[in-house]
Amino acid sequence: MKKLFIYSLISISLIMLQGCGTKDVQKMNAPKFIEVVVQNHLVSHGFDEENKEILEEVIVEKPRRKLLRVDRIQSVSEKYILTSYGFGRLVYWEYEGSFAEMKELLTNNSDK
């Protein structure tokens, strides 16, 4: 009985996938990015034994364009975009533009 149920679920899933074109499925699963201009940033390496955040300040010569993967964004403030990074780190990116512009960019991107 369990095998019949599993086979039925697989069959239904395959039928549903046939209704979607391959490009639709790929688009649905594709990571979403936004383009922003970032500047100086802070890299958080975790916390010390006194529970103080260990921050590395990175100063850059000039702003640069960057594609940020939307699902890595943790929060946005008026000055920083906080993103998850490799090895459990977080990065606070200074960005150009206003908070309202960033909110609109992220809101419009979530519809795609």
KAVENNOR-V8866 format. One record per run of one state. SS is the DSSP state (2 for helix, 1 for strand, 0 for the rest). FROM is the first residue (numbers start at 1). TO is the last residue. Records with the same first field share a line. If there is no record, write none. Layout:
SS = FROM-TO, FROM-TO
This chain:
0 = 1-1, 20-21, 30-32, 48-52, 59-63, 77-79, 85-85, 89-89, 96-98, 111-112
2 = 2-19, 22-29, 70-72, 86-88, 99-110
1 = 33-47, 53-58, 64-69, 73-76, 80-84, 90-95
